Amino acid sequence: VNFGDQLVSPEEKTRKVGEVFSSVARRYDVMNDLMSGGMHRLWKDRFVSRVKPQPHEHILDMAGGTGDIAFRMARRGAAVTVSDINADMLGVGEERAAKKGIEGLNWSVQNAEELSFADRSFDAYTIAFGIRNVTDIPKALRDAHRVLKFGGRLFVLEFSTSDWPGFGELYEQWADKAIPRIGKAVASDEASYRYLVESIRRFPKPYDFERMIGEAGFTRTRTETLMGGLVCIWSGWKA
Ligand code: SAM
């Protein structure tokens, strides 16, 4: 298993990803704005508009971190369980929810690969910028399928590969040079941000990931590319 440019065991990768997010938790939100030029807000808005959360629904926001996706869905009236493997990220999220006065959220530490929830518990499962950090992605997708009700929907937001001419190279330069530098300056943590850049580079191409969703048991799979595929929204349905 790869961790950045090192080869490590699966257990080691899960542990190191834990260290990365514990280290960045406090600065995570400001870093997202700096690294994406604020664009992550627009991608997240688009993502939630595709999910179309309804007031009677119970949604699992996996790898929910500091709550950006969960807050948007709770504001539309859905009951949301925010889960993440990292208690530090969820802790920052709970503080933010209290400050913003957002209610209707449950917080639960969980590994996406082996959820403790019963079969057929949720109407929708969302995971935003989280799946690439999971060590065994097919396993996490199968568990997503298990915890969804029949008729439930899966939505994944993640970085992938842009096919806009020249844009990919431009982005690579930004990612290689600027992101670790911003990480060093703002969060005094260059190594964590190098890992994040490397994990984006290794993520499957848009239609390869759609195939993986199908292999986990989802039907009516769909890929929506943003900025030529730099960021994608994938969805699938549990029949
Ligand atoms: N969804 C949030 C957002 O869009 O702002 C947070 C995304 S953050 C880049 C990735 C999150 O994935 C981190 O909070 C990390 O702890 C979590 N994560 C990594 N591996 C995980 C796993 N195996 N199970 C659950 N969460 C995991």
Boltz pocket constraint, residues with backbone or C-beta under 6 A from the ligand:
constraints:
  - pocket:
      binder: B
      contacts: [[A, 17], [A, 21], [A, 62], [A, 63], [A, 64], [A, 65], [A, 66], [A, 67], [A, 68], [A, 69], [A, 83], [A, 84], [A, 85], [A, 86], [A, 89], [A, 110], [A, 111], [A, 112], [A, 113], [A, 127], [A, 128], [A, 129], [A, 130], [A, 133], [A, 134], [A, 135]]
      max_distance: 6.0
